[in-house]
Amino acid sequence: MDKDLGVSDVRLRQAYQRTFVGEDGGLVLRDLKNRCFEYDTTLQHIPDAINFANEGKRQTMLHIKGMMSSEGMKAAIDEEEEEGM
């Protein structure tokens, strides 16, 4: 359960999936992937404030992608089932 929101991880993952599915959601997600450096590392040999800020953007994008993954959903469901037993 996400302690901050008071909802299960499964429910939260489902909300992410509903948010980014469909034409508009897909468009927003593609824009975020480009703006948030999903495909490129932002840390160079000499880190500075801009690199750290960009890495924060990248981590946000990776979090969204992880919340929408089928592997993450399966793990969340398995965890809920274990907690319920």
PDB file of N, CA, C and O in Angstrom:
ATOM      1  N   MET A   1       0.844  -1.186   0.000  1.00  0.00           N
ATOM      2  CA  MET A   1       0.000   0.000   0.000  1.00  0.00           C
ATOM      3  C   MET A   1       0.877   1.231   0.000  1.00  0.00           C
ATOM      4  O   MET A   1       1.866   1.298   0.729  1.00  0.00           O
ATOM      5  N   ASP A   2       0.524   2.184  -0.799  1.00  0.00           N
ATOM      6  CA  ASP A   2       1.221   3.462  -0.813  1.00  0.00           C
ATOM      7  C   ASP A   2       0.782   4.235   0.414  1.00  0.00           C
ATOM      8  O   ASP A   2      -0.356   4.697   0.497  1.00  0.00           O
ATOM      9  N   LYS A   3       1.691   4.372   1.366  1.00  0.00           N
ATOM     10  CA  LYS A   3       1.343   5.007   2.642  1.00  0.00           C
ATOM     11  C   LYS A   3       0.958   6.474   2.480  1.00  0.00           C
ATOM     12  O   LYS A   3       0.127   6.990   3.227  1.00  0.00           O
ATOM     13  N   ASP A   4       1.570   7.147   1.494  1.00  0.00           N
ATOM     14  CA  ASP A   4       1.269   8.564   1.292  1.00  0.00           C
ATOM     15  C   ASP A   4      -0.154   8.773   0.769  1.00  0.00           C
ATOM     16  O   ASP A   4      -0.821   9.735   1.151  1.00  0.00           O
ATOM     17  N   LEU A   5      -0.617   7.878  -0.103  1.00  0.00           N
ATOM     18  CA  LEU A   5      -1.927   8.057  -0.728  1.00  0.00           C
ATOM     19  C   LEU A   5      -3.012   7.219  -0.077  1.00  0.00           C
ATOM     20  O   LEU A   5      -4.199   7.497  -0.251  1.00  0.00           O
ATOM     21  N   GLY A   6      -2.621   6.198   0.670  1.00  0.00           N
ATOM     22  CA  GLY A   6      -3.603   5.333   1.302  1.00  0.00           C
ATOM     23  C   GLY A   6      -4.314   4.411   0.320  1.00  0.00           C
ATOM     24  O   GLY A   6      -5.454   4.016   0.562  1.00  0.00           O
ATOM     25  N   VAL A   7      -3.655   4.061  -0.795  1.00  0.00           N
ATOM     26  CA  VAL A   7      -4.234   3.154  -1.787  1.00  0.00           C
ATOM     27  C   VAL A   7      -3.250   2.022  -2.047  1.00  0.00           C
ATOM     28  O   VAL A   7      -2.055   2.145  -1.779  1.00  0.00           O
ATOM     29  N   SER A   8      -3.769   0.922  -2.572  1.00  0.00           N
ATOM     30  CA  SER A   8      -2.892  -0.205  -2.876  1.00  0.00           C
ATOM     31  C   SER A   8      -2.031   0.118  -4.083  1.00  0.00           C
ATOM     32  O   SER A   8      -2.378   0.961  -4.910  1.00  0.00           O
ATOM     33  N   ASP A   9      -0.903  -0.570  -4.164  1.00  0.00           N
ATOM     34  CA  ASP A   9      -0.003  -0.383  -5.303  1.00  0.00           C
ATOM     35  C   ASP A   9      -0.693  -0.791  -6.601  1.00  0.00           C
ATOM     36  O   ASP A   9      -0.473  -0.173  -7.642  1.00  0.00           O
ATOM     37  N   VAL A  10      -1.524  -1.827  -6.543  1.00  0.00           N
ATOM     38  CA  VAL A  10      -2.248  -2.265  -7.740  1.00  0.00           C
ATOM     39  C   VAL A  10      -3.166  -1.154  -8.229  1.00  0.00           C
ATOM     40  O   VAL A  10      -3.189  -0.840  -9.419  1.00  0.00           O
ATOM     41  N   ARG A  11      -3.917  -0.564  -7.315  1.00  0.00           N
ATOM     42  CA  ARG A  11      -4.839   0.510  -7.707  1.00  0.00           C
ATOM     43  C   ARG A  11      -4.082   1.704  -8.281  1.00  0.00           C
ATOM     44  O   ARG A  11      -4.522   2.316  -9.254  1.00  0.00           O
ATOM     45  N   LEU A  12      -2.954   2.027  -7.681  1.00  0.00           N
ATOM     46  CA  LEU A  12      -2.153   3.150  -8.172  1.00  0.00           C
ATOM     47  C   LEU A  12      -1.596   2.854  -9.561  1.00  0.00           C
ATOM     48  O   LEU A  12      -1.614   3.724 -10.432  1.00  0.00           O
ATOM     49  N   ARG A  13      -1.104   1.644  -9.777  1.00  0.00           N
ATOM     50  CA  ARG A  13      -0.590   1.261 -11.088  1.00  0.00           C
ATOM     51  C   ARG A  13      -1.701   1.307 -12.136  1.00  0.00           C
ATOM     52  O   ARG A  13      -1.468   1.744 -13.264  1.00  0.00           O
ATOM     53  N   GLN A  14      -2.896   0.864 -11.777  1.00  0.00           N
ATOM     54  CA  GLN A  14      -4.028   0.921 -12.702  1.00  0.00           C
ATOM     55  C   GLN A  14      -4.352   2.367 -13.067  1.00  0.00           C
ATOM     56  O   GLN A  14      -4.690   2.657 -14.215  1.00  0.00           O
ATOM     57  N   ALA A  15      -4.251   3.267 -12.105  1.00  0.00           N
ATOM     58  CA  ALA A  15      -4.506   4.685 -12.377  1.00  0.00           C
ATOM     59  C   ALA A  15      -3.481   5.242 -13.359  1.00  0.00           C
ATOM     60  O   ALA A  15      -3.833   5.995 -14.267  1.00  0.00           O
ATOM     61  N   TYR A  16      -2.208   4.871 -13.179  1.00  0.00           N
ATOM     62  CA  TYR A  16      -1.177   5.301 -14.137  1.00  0.00           C
ATOM     63  C   TYR A  16      -1.512   4.785 -15.529  1.00  0.00           C
ATOM     64  O   TYR A  16      -1.423   5.529 -16.505  1.00  0.00           O
ATOM     65  N   GLN A  17      -1.895   3.518 -15.625  1.00  0.00           N
ATOM     66  CA  GLN A  17      -2.190   2.938 -16.929  1.00  0.00           C
ATOM     67  C   GLN A  17      -3.384   3.632 -17.576  1.00  0.00           C
ATOM     68  O   GLN A  17      -3.341   3.927 -18.770  1.00  0.00           O
ATOM     69  N   ARG A  18      -4.438   3.899 -16.828  1.00  0.00           N
ATOM     70  CA  ARG A  18      -5.599   4.584 -17.399  1.00  0.00           C
ATOM     71  C   ARG A  18      -5.239   5.994 -17.849  1.00  0.00           C
ATOM     72  O   ARG A  18      -5.756   6.482 -18.854  1.00  0.00           O
ATOM     73  N   THR A  19      -4.360   6.643 -17.109  1.00  0.00           N
ATOM     74  CA  THR A  19      -3.979   8.020 -17.432  1.00  0.00           C
ATOM     75  C   THR A  19      -3.250   8.116 -18.767  1.00  0.00           C
ATOM     76  O   THR A  19      -3.486   9.045 -19.540  1.00  0.00           O
ATOM     77  N   PHE A  20      -2.375   7.168 -19.037  1.00  0.00           N
ATOM     78  CA  PHE A  20      -1.514   7.288 -20.206  1.00  0.00           C
ATOM     79  C   PHE A  20      -1.936   6.406 -21.379  1.00  0.00           C
ATOM     80  O   PHE A  20      -1.202   6.309 -22.363  1.00  0.00           O
ATOM     81  N   VAL A  21      -3.092   5.767 -21.300  1.00  0.00           N
ATOM     82  CA  VAL A  21      -3.604   4.969 -22.411  1.00  0.00           C
ATOM     83  C   VAL A  21      -4.505   5.869 -23.253  1.00  0.00           C
ATOM     84  O   VAL A  21      -5.109   6.809 -22.737  1.00  0.00           O
ATOM     85  N   GLY A  22      -4.591   5.583 -24.523  1.00  0.00           N
ATOM     86  CA  GLY A  22      -5.420   6.389 -25.420  1.00  0.00           C
ATOM     87  C   GLY A  22      -4.584   7.386 -26.183  1.00  0.00           C
ATOM     88  O   GLY A  22      -3.389   7.542 -25.935  1.00  0.00           O
ATOM     89  N   GLU A  23      -5.219   8.049 -27.101  1.00  0.00           N
ATOM     90  CA  GLU A  23      -4.502   8.962 -27.996  1.00  0.00           C
ATOM     91  C   GLU A  23      -3.853  10.121 -27.240  1.00  0.00           C
ATOM     92  O   GLU A  23      -2.666  10.391 -27.423  1.00  0.00           O
ATOM     93  N   ASP A  24      -4.619  10.802 -26.396  1.00  0.00           N
ATOM     94  CA  ASP A  24      -4.063  11.942 -25.658  1.00  0.00           C
ATOM     95  C   ASP A  24      -3.002  11.496 -24.659  1.00  0.00           C
ATOM     96  O   ASP A  24      -1.944  12.115 -24.554  1.00  0.00           O
ATOM     97  N   GLY A  25      -3.284  10.427 -23.931  1.00  0.00           N
ATOM     98  CA  GLY A  25      -2.316   9.922 -22.956  1.00  0.00           C
ATOM     99  C   GLY A  25      -1.021   9.490 -23.615  1.00  0.00           C
ATOM    100  O   GLY A  25       0.064   9.745 -23.091  1.00  0.00           O
ATOM    101  N   GLY A  26      -1.130   8.834 -24.769  1.00  0.00           N
ATOM    102  CA  GLY A  26       0.059   8.412 -25.505  1.00  0.00           C
ATOM    103  C   GLY A  26       0.877   9.599 -25.987  1.00  0.00           C
ATOM    104  O   GLY A  26       2.107   9.570 -25.947  1.00  0.00           O
ATOM    105  N   LEU A  27       0.199  10.635 -26.438  1.00  0.00           N
ATOM    106  CA  LEU A  27       0.886  11.846 -26.888  1.00  0.00           C
ATOM    107  C   LEU A  27       1.651  12.489 -25.730  1.00  0.00           C
ATOM    108  O   LEU A  27       2.812  12.869 -25.881  1.00  0.00           O
ATOM    109  N   VAL A  28       0.999  12.606 -24.586  1.00  0.00           N
ATOM    110  CA  VAL A  28       1.652  13.192 -23.411  1.00  0.00           C
ATOM    111  C   VAL A  28       2.833  12.335 -22.985  1.00  0.00           C
ATOM    112  O   VAL A  28       3.900  12.861 -22.669  1.00  0.00           O
ATOM    113  N   LEU A  29       2.651  11.021 -22.974  1.00  0.00           N
ATOM    114  CA  LEU A  29       3.733  10.129 -22.565  1.00  0.00           C
ATOM    115  C   LEU A  29       4.932  10.241 -23.513  1.00  0.00           C
ATOM    116  O   LEU A  29       6.072  10.258 -23.049  1.00  0.00           O
ATOM    117  N   ARG A  30       4.703  10.317 -24.817  1.00  0.00           N
ATOM    118  CA  ARG A  30       5.812  10.486 -25.767  1.00  0.00           C
ATOM    119  C   ARG A  30       6.528  11.812 -25.529  1.00  0.00           C
ATOM    120  O   ARG A  30       7.755  11.875 -25.601  1.00  0.00           O
ATOM    121  N   ASP A  31       5.778  12.858 -25.251  1.00  0.00           N
ATOM    122  CA  ASP A  31       6.391  14.152 -24.963  1.00  0.00           C
ATOM    123  C   ASP A  31       7.252  14.068 -23.705  1.00  0.00           C
ATOM    124  O   ASP A  31       8.372  14.578 -23.683  1.00  0.00           O
ATOM    125  N   LEU A  32       6.731  13.427 -22.660  1.00  0.00           N
ATOM    126  CA  LEU A  32       7.495  13.286 -21.426  1.00  0.00           C
ATOM    127  C   LEU A  32       8.758  12.467 -21.637  1.00  0.00           C
ATOM    128  O   LEU A  32       9.800  12.780 -21.061  1.00  0.00           O
ATOM    129  N   LYS A  33       8.680  11.423 -22.455  1.00  0.00           N
ATOM    130  CA  LYS A  33       9.860  10.614 -22.734  1.00  0.00           C
ATOM    131  C   LYS A  33      10.967  11.463 -23.352  1.00  0.00           C
ATOM    132  O   LYS A  33      12.138  11.300 -23.011  1.00  0.00           O
ATOM    133  N   ASN A  34      10.606  12.358 -24.249  1.00  0.00           N
ATOM    134  CA  ASN A  34      11.607  13.227 -24.872  1.00  0.00           C
ATOM    135  C   ASN A  34      12.119  14.293 -23.919  1.00  0.00           C
ATOM    136  O   ASN A  34      13.319  14.564 -23.881  1.00  0.00           O
ATOM    137  N   ARG A  35      11.236  14.892 -23.158  1.00  0.00           N
ATOM    138  CA  ARG A  35      11.627  15.972 -22.252  1.00  0.00           C
ATOM    139  C   ARG A  35      12.363  15.481 -21.016  1.00  0.00           C
ATOM    140  O   ARG A  35      13.152  16.212 -20.418  1.00  0.00           O
ATOM    141  N   CYS A  36      12.097  14.240 -20.640  1.00  0.00           N
ATOM    142  CA  CYS A  36      12.616  13.731 -19.372  1.00  0.00           C
ATOM    143  C   CYS A  36      13.758  12.741 -19.547  1.00  0.00           C
ATOM    144  O   CYS A  36      14.073  11.987 -18.626  1.00  0.00           O
ATOM    145  N   PHE A  37      14.374  12.739 -20.711  1.00  0.00           N
ATOM    146  CA  PHE A  37      15.614  11.990 -20.935  1.00  0.00           C
ATOM    147  C   PHE A  37      15.472  10.490 -20.681  1.00  0.00           C
ATOM    148  O   PHE A  37      16.372   9.877 -20.106  1.00  0.00           O
ATOM    149  N   GLU A  38      14.355   9.890 -21.100  1.00  0.00           N
ATOM    150  CA  GLU A  38      14.183   8.459 -20.844  1.00  0.00           C
ATOM    151  C   GLU A  38      15.308   7.634 -21.465  1.00  0.00           C
ATOM    152  O   GLU A  38      15.754   6.651 -20.873  1.00  0.00           O
ATOM    153  N   TYR A  39      15.758   8.021 -22.630  1.00  0.00           N
ATOM    154  CA  TYR A  39      16.705   7.198 -23.379  1.00  0.00           C
ATOM    155  C   TYR A  39      18.168   7.596 -23.201  1.00  0.00           C
ATOM    156  O   TYR A  39      19.050   6.923 -23.735  1.00  0.00           O
ATOM    157  N   ASP A  40      18.444   8.659 -22.473  1.00  0.00           N
ATOM    158  CA  ASP A  40      19.817   9.147 -22.317  1.00  0.00           C
ATOM    159  C   ASP A  40      20.124   9.406 -20.854  1.00  0.00           C
ATOM    160  O   ASP A  40      19.290   9.916 -20.106  1.00  0.00           O
ATOM    161  N   THR A  41      21.334   9.046 -20.463  1.00  0.00           N
ATOM    162  CA  THR A  41      21.762   9.423 -19.129  1.00  0.00           C
ATOM    163  C   THR A  41      22.041  10.922 -19.117  1.00  0.00           C
ATOM    164  O   THR A  41      22.418  11.495 -20.139  1.00  0.00           O
ATOM    165  N   THR A  42      21.860  11.542 -17.988  1.00  0.00           N
ATOM    166  CA  THR A  42      22.093  12.980 -17.895  1.00  0.00           C
ATOM    167  C   THR A  42      23.355  13.298 -17.115  1.00  0.00           C
ATOM    168  O   THR A  42      23.792  14.448 -17.071  1.00  0.00           O
ATOM    169  N   LEU A  43      23.935  12.291 -16.506  1.00  0.00           N
ATOM    170  CA  LEU A  43      25.134  12.528 -15.701  1.00  0.00           C
ATOM    171  C   LEU A  43      26.376  12.409 -16.578  1.00  0.00           C
ATOM    172  O   LEU A  43      26.583  11.397 -17.249  1.00  0.00           O
ATOM    173  N   GLN A  44      27.179  13.434 -16.563  1.00  0.00           N
ATOM    174  CA  GLN A  44      28.409  13.479 -17.343  1.00  0.00           C
ATOM    175  C   GLN A  44      29.584  13.268 -16.393  1.00  0.00           C
ATOM    176  O   GLN A  44      29.388  12.937 -15.224  1.00  0.00           O
ATOM    177  N   HIS A  45      30.776  13.454 -16.883  1.00  0.00           N
ATOM    178  CA  HIS A  45      31.973  13.268 -16.060  1.00  0.00           C
ATOM    179  C   HIS A  45      32.031  14.254 -14.903  1.00  0.00           C
ATOM    180  O   HIS A  45      32.501  13.914 -13.818  1.00  0.00           O
ATOM    181  N   ILE A  46      31.561  15.458 -15.126  1.00  0.00           N
ATOM    182  CA  ILE A  46      31.588  16.483 -14.072  1.00  0.00           C
ATOM    183  C   ILE A  46      30.144  16.883 -13.777  1.00  0.00           C
ATOM    184  O   ILE A  46      29.581  17.733 -14.467  1.00  0.00           O
ATOM    185  N   PRO A  47      29.546  16.274 -12.759  1.00  0.00           N
ATOM    186  CA  PRO A  47      28.145  16.615 -12.467  1.00  0.00           C
ATOM    187  C   PRO A  47      28.014  18.056 -11.975  1.00  0.00           C
ATOM    188  O   PRO A  47      28.867  18.558 -11.242  1.00  0.00           O
ATOM    189  N   ASP A  48      26.953  18.695 -12.384  1.00  0.00           N
ATOM    190  CA  ASP A  48      26.649  20.026 -11.899  1.00  0.00           C
ATOM    191  C   ASP A  48      25.150  20.105 -11.631  1.00  0.00           C
ATOM    192  O   ASP A  48      24.443  19.106 -11.766  1.00  0.00           O
ATOM    193  N   ALA A  49      24.672  21.254 -11.261  1.00  0.00           N
ATOM    194  CA  ALA A  49      23.269  21.411 -10.880  1.00  0.00           C
ATOM    195  C   ALA A  49      22.314  21.057 -12.018  1.00  0.00           C
ATOM    196  O   ALA A  49      21.265  20.461 -11.776  1.00  0.00           O
ATOM    197  N   ILE A  50      22.658  21.412 -13.242  1.00  0.00           N
ATOM    198  CA  ILE A  50      21.783  21.119 -14.378  1.00  0.00           C
ATOM    199  C   ILE A  50      21.690  19.614 -14.596  1.00  0.00           C
ATOM    200  O   ILE A  50      20.604  19.085 -14.834  1.00  0.00           O
ATOM    201  N   ASN A  51      22.819  18.927 -14.517  1.00  0.00           N
ATOM    202  CA  ASN A  51      22.791  17.478 -14.681  1.00  0.00           C
ATOM    203  C   ASN A  51      21.942  16.813 -13.606  1.00  0.00           C
ATOM    204  O   ASN A  51      21.197  15.877 -13.900  1.00  0.00           O
ATOM    205  N   PHE A  52      22.041  17.278 -12.372  1.00  0.00           N
ATOM    206  CA  PHE A  52      21.231  16.700 -11.303  1.00  0.00           C
ATOM    207  C   PHE A  52      19.747  16.976 -11.532  1.00  0.00           C
ATOM    208  O   PHE A  52      18.909  16.108 -11.288  1.00  0.00           O
ATOM    209  N   ALA A  53      19.423  18.172 -11.996  1.00  0.00           N
ATOM    210  CA  ALA A  53      18.023  18.498 -12.287  1.00  0.00           C
ATOM    211  C   ALA A  53      17.498  17.628 -13.423  1.00  0.00           C
ATOM    212  O   ALA A  53      16.380  17.117 -13.354  1.00  0.00           O
ATOM    213  N   ASN A  54      18.300  17.461 -14.460  1.00  0.00           N
ATOM    214  CA  ASN A  54      17.880  16.621 -15.577  1.00  0.00           C
ATOM    215  C   ASN A  54      17.734  15.165 -15.157  1.00  0.00           C
ATOM    216  O   ASN A  54      16.834  14.474 -15.633  1.00  0.00           O
ATOM    217  N   GLU A  55      18.598  14.696 -14.279  1.00  0.00           N
ATOM    218  CA  GLU A  55      18.484  13.322 -13.800  1.00  0.00           C
ATOM    219  C   GLU A  55      17.194  13.144 -13.002  1.00  0.00           C
ATOM    220  O   GLU A  55      16.589  12.071 -13.032  1.00  0.00           O
ATOM    221  N   GLY A  56      16.774  14.178 -12.297  1.00  0.00           N
ATOM    222  CA  GLY A  56      15.491  14.120 -11.591  1.00  0.00           C
ATOM    223  C   GLY A  56      14.334  13.966 -12.559  1.00  0.00           C
ATOM    224  O   GLY A  56      13.397  13.213 -12.290  1.00  0.00           O
ATOM    225  N   LYS A  57      14.385  14.662 -13.672  1.00  0.00           N
ATOM    226  CA  LYS A  57      13.363  14.509 -14.710  1.00  0.00           C
ATOM    227  C   LYS A  57      13.367  13.084 -15.244  1.00  0.00           C
ATOM    228  O   LYS A  57      12.315  12.471 -15.427  1.00  0.00           O
ATOM    229  N   ARG A  58      14.557  12.571 -15.489  1.00  0.00           N
ATOM    230  CA  ARG A  58      14.689  11.217 -16.029  1.00  0.00           C
ATOM    231  C   ARG A  58      14.106  10.194 -15.051  1.00  0.00           C
ATOM    232  O   ARG A  58      13.406   9.269 -15.462  1.00  0.00           O
ATOM    233  N   GLN A  59      14.393  10.360 -13.768  1.00  0.00           N
ATOM    234  CA  GLN A  59      13.866   9.430 -12.771  1.00  0.00           C
ATOM    235  C   GLN A  59      12.342   9.465 -12.724  1.00  0.00           C
ATOM    236  O   GLN A  59      11.706   8.434 -12.503  1.00  0.00           O
ATOM    237  N   THR A  60      11.754  10.633 -12.928  1.00  0.00           N
ATOM    238  CA  THR A  60      10.294  10.748 -12.977  1.00  0.00           C
ATOM    239  C   THR A  60       9.749   9.943 -14.144  1.00  0.00           C
ATOM    240  O   THR A  60       8.764   9.221 -13.991  1.00  0.00           O
ATOM    241  N   MET A  61      10.374  10.058 -15.303  1.00  0.00           N
ATOM    242  CA  MET A  61       9.925   9.317 -16.479  1.00  0.00           C
ATOM    243  C   MET A  61      10.063   7.820 -16.258  1.00  0.00           C
ATOM    244  O   MET A  61       9.163   7.057 -16.608  1.00  0.00           O
ATOM    245  N   LEU A  62      11.165   7.397 -15.688  1.00  0.00           N
ATOM    246  CA  LEU A  62      11.364   5.969 -15.434  1.00  0.00           C
ATOM    247  C   LEU A  62      10.356   5.438 -14.413  1.00  0.00           C
ATOM    248  O   LEU A  62       9.923   4.289 -14.507  1.00  0.00           O
ATOM    249  N   HIS A  63       9.981   6.270 -13.440  1.00  0.00           N
ATOM    250  CA  HIS A  63       8.961   5.876 -12.469  1.00  0.00           C
ATOM    251  C   HIS A  63       7.617   5.653 -13.170  1.00  0.00           C
ATOM    252  O   HIS A  63       6.947   4.651 -12.921  1.00  0.00           O
ATOM    253  N   ILE A  64       7.227   6.571 -14.033  1.00  0.00           N
ATOM    254  CA  ILE A  64       5.964   6.429 -14.772  1.00  0.00           C
ATOM    255  C   ILE A  64       5.991   5.147 -15.594  1.00  0.00           C
ATOM    256  O   ILE A  64       5.030   4.377 -15.581  1.00  0.00           O
ATOM    257  N   LYS A  65       7.078   4.920 -16.302  1.00  0.00           N
ATOM    258  CA  LYS A  65       7.202   3.725 -17.127  1.00  0.00           C
ATOM    259  C   LYS A  65       7.112   2.456 -16.279  1.00  0.00           C
ATOM    260  O   LYS A  65       6.466   1.483 -16.669  1.00  0.00           O
ATOM    261  N   GLY A  66       7.757   2.478 -15.130  1.00  0.00           N
ATOM    262  CA  GLY A  66       7.713   1.324 -14.233  1.00  0.00           C
ATOM    263  C   GLY A  66       6.327   1.068 -13.667  1.00  0.00           C
ATOM    264  O   GLY A  66       5.917  -0.082 -13.514  1.00  0.00           O
ATOM    265  N   MET A  67       5.605   2.140 -13.357  1.00  0.00           N
ATOM    266  CA  MET A  67       4.251   1.993 -12.819  1.00  0.00           C
ATOM    267  C   MET A  67       3.312   1.386 -13.851  1.00  0.00           C
ATOM    268  O   MET A  67       2.325   0.744 -13.492  1.00  0.00           O
ATOM    269  N   MET A  68       3.613   1.584 -15.124  1.00  0.00           N
ATOM    270  CA  MET A  68       2.755   1.092 -16.192  1.00  0.00           C
ATOM    271  C   MET A  68       3.156  -0.291 -16.698  1.00  0.00           C
ATOM    272  O   MET A  68       2.444  -0.878 -17.513  1.00  0.00           O
ATOM    273  N   SER A  69       4.281  -0.817 -16.227  1.00  0.00           N
ATOM    274  CA  SER A  69       4.770  -2.086 -16.759  1.00  0.00           C
ATOM    275  C   SER A  69       3.937  -3.263 -16.263  1.00  0.00           C
ATOM    276  O   SER A  69       3.441  -3.259 -15.136  1.00  0.00           O
ATOM    277  N   SER A  70       3.794  -4.253 -17.110  1.00  0.00           N
ATOM    278  CA  SER A  70       3.041  -5.448 -16.717  1.00  0.00           C
ATOM    279  C   SER A  70       3.790  -6.231 -15.643  1.00  0.00           C
ATOM    280  O   SER A  70       3.162  -6.874 -14.802  1.00  0.00           O
ATOM    281  N   GLU A  71       5.123  -6.188 -15.656  1.00  0.00           N
ATOM    282  CA  GLU A  71       5.898  -6.870 -14.629  1.00  0.00           C
ATOM    283  C   GLU A  71       5.661  -6.237 -13.256  1.00  0.00           C
ATOM    284  O   GLU A  71       5.541  -6.936 -12.250  1.00  0.00           O
ATOM    285  N   GLY A  72       5.598  -4.924 -13.231  1.00  0.00           N
ATOM    286  CA  GLY A  72       5.335  -4.218 -11.977  1.00  0.00           C
ATOM    287  C   GLY A  72       3.942  -4.512 -11.456  1.00  0.00           C
ATOM    288  O   GLY A  72       3.747  -4.665 -10.250  1.00  0.00           O
ATOM    289  N   MET A  73       2.968  -4.592 -12.359  1.00  0.00           N
ATOM    290  CA  MET A  73       1.599  -4.907 -11.955  1.00  0.00           C
ATOM    291  C   MET A  73       1.534  -6.310 -11.375  1.00  0.00           C
ATOM    292  O   MET A  73       0.894  -6.529 -10.346  1.00  0.00           O
ATOM    293  N   LYS A  74       2.191  -7.261 -12.028  1.00  0.00           N
ATOM    294  CA  LYS A  74       2.188  -8.638 -11.529  1.00  0.00           C
ATOM    295  C   LYS A  74       2.810  -8.709 -10.139  1.00  0.00           C
ATOM    296  O   LYS A  74       2.281  -9.382  -9.255  1.00  0.00           O
ATOM    297  N   ALA A  75       3.928  -8.019  -9.943  1.00  0.00           N
ATOM    298  CA  ALA A  75       4.585  -8.019  -8.635  1.00  0.00           C
ATOM    299  C   ALA A  75       3.688  -7.395  -7.571  1.00  0.00           C
ATOM    300  O   ALA A  75       3.639  -7.884  -6.442  1.00  0.00           O
ATOM    301  N   ALA A  76       2.985  -6.329  -7.913  1.00  0.00           N
ATOM    302  CA  ALA A  76       2.091  -5.677  -6.956  1.00  0.00           C
ATOM    303  C   ALA A  76       0.932  -6.596  -6.577  1.00  0.00           C
ATOM    304  O   ALA A  76       0.546  -6.664  -5.410  1.00  0.00           O
ATOM    305  N   ILE A  77       0.376  -7.302  -7.563  1.00  0.00           N
ATOM    306  CA  ILE A  77      -0.716  -8.236  -7.299  1.00  0.00           C
ATOM    307  C   ILE A  77      -0.219  -9.376  -6.413  1.00  0.00           C
ATOM    308  O   ILE A  77      -0.884  -9.749  -5.446  1.00  0.00           O
ATOM    309  N   ASP A  78       0.952  -9.930  -6.742  1.00  0.00           N
ATOM    310  CA  ASP A  78       1.524 -11.008  -5.942  1.00  0.00           C
ATOM    311  C   ASP A  78       1.760 -10.559  -4.505  1.00  0.00           C
ATOM    312  O   ASP A  78       1.499 -11.310  -3.565  1.00  0.00           O
ATOM    313  N   GLU A  79       2.255  -9.334  -4.335  1.00  0.00           N
ATOM    314  CA  GLU A  79       2.503  -8.802  -3.003  1.00  0.00           C
ATOM    315  C   GLU A  79       1.209  -8.639  -2.211  1.00  0.00           C
ATOM    316  O   GLU A  79       1.161  -8.963  -1.025  1.00  0.00           O
ATOM    317  N   GLU A  80       0.173  -8.144  -2.858  1.00  0.00           N
ATOM    318  CA  GLU A  80      -1.125  -7.990  -2.188  1.00  0.00           C
ATOM    319  C   GLU A  80      -1.678  -9.338  -1.772  1.00  0.00           C
ATOM    320  O   GLU A  80      -2.229  -9.477  -0.680  1.00  0.00           O
ATOM    321  N   GLU A  81      -1.533 -10.340  -2.642  1.00  0.00           N
ATOM    322  CA  GLU A  81      -2.035 -11.676  -2.323  1.00  0.00           C
ATOM    323  C   GLU A  81      -1.283 -12.261  -1.137  1.00  0.00           C
ATOM    324  O   GLU A  81      -1.895 -12.903  -0.283  1.00  0.00           O
ATOM    325  N   GLU A  82       0.034 -12.056  -1.062  1.00  0.00           N
ATOM    326  CA  GLU A  82       0.820 -12.545   0.065  1.00  0.00           C
ATOM    327  C   GLU A  82       0.421 -11.859   1.364  1.00  0.00           C
ATOM    328  O   GLU A  82       0.340 -12.498   2.413  1.00  0.00           O
ATOM    329  N   GLU A  83       0.172 -10.554   1.288  1.00  0.00           N
ATOM    330  CA  GLU A  83      -0.219  -9.807   2.482  1.00  0.00           C
ATOM    331  C   GLU A  83      -1.601 -10.233   2.978  1.00  0.00           C
ATOM    332  O   GLU A  83      -1.874 -10.191   4.177  1.00  0.00           O
ATOM    333  N   GLY A  84      -2.470 -10.642   2.050  1.00  0.00           N
ATOM    334  CA  GLY A  84      -3.822 -11.043   2.397  1.00  0.00           C
ATOM    335  C   GLY A  84      -3.894 -12.416   3.035  1.00  0.00           C
ATOM    336  O   GLY A  84      -4.908 -12.764   3.640  1.00  0.00           O
ATOM    337  N   MET A  85      -2.846 -13.193   2.913  1.00  0.00           N
ATOM    338  CA  MET A  85      -2.848 -14.561   3.443  1.00  0.00           C
ATOM    339  C   MET A  85      -2.384 -14.625   4.855  1.00  0.00           C
ATOM    340  O   MET A  85      -2.331 -15.707   5.439  1.00  0.00           O
TER     341      MET A  85
END
